[in-house]
């Protein structure tokens, strides 16, 4: 089975070179991208493909539930490097409808370590309980939480010190909030764009539920 992957790789490389002979030469050159894509770890979303970009044109970071923890050194290093070294101009915080991690955070099943990672989403749902408890259909509740979580993570990215310092240097850097659906392959743009520190407070007022 693993050998099949190697054969697939060889076929893919040959097909790319046939369709675009200088493809790998371009790819091997210094990475230069304007976009940092931050999303959940779902394997059904090939980040560069869903926005029509080649490998190398999108700097990608993934984790469960698309979280932006302020003490996660992995997330922080992935945020700092493209911001400082590549001078990316846009970060796309892209959640996904029907996210399995969000579903896990909302149900009552215990799963061990993942429960600790998912706690920020569970806490978010608790803060929004007055709104979400009125939703009787579980799938609809999950999707509403996915949307709220996307907004919250966009706010957390905007409050990050690396981002604040970049804005203080007058570096152009925007944060965008999207949601992707595997049902139709389409991205929903919520017109959620943060361009400066002041916009983060506006996003915070829009993001949190009334009882938050």
N, C-alpha and C positions, 0 to 999 in steps of 0.2 A: 504493500500500500504506500509506504514512504517512497519507494522507487518511482511510483506513479507521479509524485510531486516533482521529482527531478526531471522526469521526461516532459512533464507539463512546462516546467521552467525552460527547458531547451526549445520546445516548440514555441513558447511565448517570445523568447529572445529572437529566434529566427524570424517570426512574424513581424516583430517590431522593426528589426533591421531591414526587412524587405519593404515594409510600408514607409519607413522613415530612416534611411541609412545613417544620418548623423545623430540619431536619437541618443545613443549611449555616450557619444562624445560630448553632447551638450549636458547630459546628466552628470558626467564625471567632473565637469567644471565646478567652480565655486558656487555653492548654493546661493541663490538670490531670489527671495520670495517676499511678497508684501503681506502674506496672510499667515496667521497662526490659527489653526483649527482646533478648538477644544470641545471634545464630545465624550459621550459614554463609550464603553469598550465593546459595544455590540459588533459582531463580525459581519453582520448583514449590511453595514453601511461603509462602502469603500470611499473614504472621505474625498480624495481627489477626483474620483470618477463622477460622483453625484453633482459636482460643480464644474465638470468638464475641464479639469486641469491635469497636466502630466505629473508623474512623480517628480518631486523636487520643487514644484511650484506651490506646494502647500506644506507648511510645517505643522505636524499633527501631534497632538497630545490626547491620550484617552485614559479614562479610569472609570470605575463603577459609578454610575449615576451622575457622571459629568461634574464632579465636585471640584471646588477650588479652595482646598484647605490652606489656611494661612501658615500652617506649620509643616506642611508636606514638602520635604526637600526636593522630591522628584518633580512635583508641580512647579515649585519655585524656580528650580534650575531650568526647566523647560520654558518657563515664562521669561526669565531674565536673558537667556542666550539669544533667542530671536529678536527680543526687544533691543538689546544693547549691541549685539554683534551683527545681526542681519538687518536691523532697522525696519522690522515689519511695521506696516501702517495700520493693519486691521487684525483684531482678534474676533473670531466668530465662536460664540458660545452656543453650541448646537445640541439641544436635547433631542430626545426621540419619543414620539408617542408610543405608548404601550411598553415603556422601559421595564425590563424584568427586575432591575435593581429597585426601581420605585415600587413596583408591585410587592417585592419582598419587604420593603420598608413599611408597607401599609397593612400587610396581613399579620396574623397573630402567631405565625410559625417561628420557632427558634432555629437559627442556622449556625450559631457559633460566632466566629470572628466577624463574619460579614455583617452581623447585627450592629457591631460597634462602628464599622465603616458607614453603615446606612443611617446611623443615628441622626445626622443633620437633616436628612429628608424626613425621618419620622418626627423630629422636633418641629420641622416646618409644617407638616400636616397637623400636628397638635396645635400649633399657633393659629392655623387656619380652620380649626375644627368647626367653628360656627358656620363657616361657608361650606366646607366639604361634607360635613355630616348630613347636610340637606340633599346630597347626591346619593341616591339609593343604588344606582347601577355601579358596580365595582370598576368596570372598565372605564366608565366616564370619570369616576373619581381619580383613577390612576392618571388619565390624560390631563385632568385639571391640575393634579399635583406635578406632573411633568412640566407643564407650562409655568407654574409658580416656581418650581425649582430652577428652571432656566433663567427666569428673571432674577432669582436670588443669587445664583452663581455669577451672573453678569455683574450684579452689584458687588460681590466679593472680589471679583477680578478688578473692578474699578477702584476698590479701596486698598488694593495691594500697594505696598510701598514702592515697588519697582515701577508701577504704572504712574503713581503720583510723582515720583522723581523725574520720569520721562516727560510728563506734562510740564513740570517746573522748568525743564530744559527747553521748553517750547518744541518738543518732538511731536510730530503729528502721529497720533495713535487713537484709533477708534475701536470701540467695543460694540458688537452687534449680537442680538439675541434671536436665534432661529429655532425652529422645531422641524424635525424630519419624520416622515411617515414611511414605514416599509410597505404599507398597503398600496401606495401608488408611486413611491419613489420621489415625491415632491417635498420641497422645503417650504415651510410657512414662515414668512418674514413678518415679524410683529412690529416693524418700524421702531425697534428698540435700539437706539444708537446713543452711545456715550462718547463724547468727544473731548471732554474736559472734566476736571474734578467737580465743578459745580453740577454737572449733569448727573453725577452719581447720587446726589441727594434727591434730585427729581425722580430718578429711577427707584430709589428706596421708597419714596412716597407712593409710587405706582405699584411697587412690587408686593409689599406686605399686605396681608389681609387686614380687615378692619380691627380685629382683636389682636394684631401682632405687635 
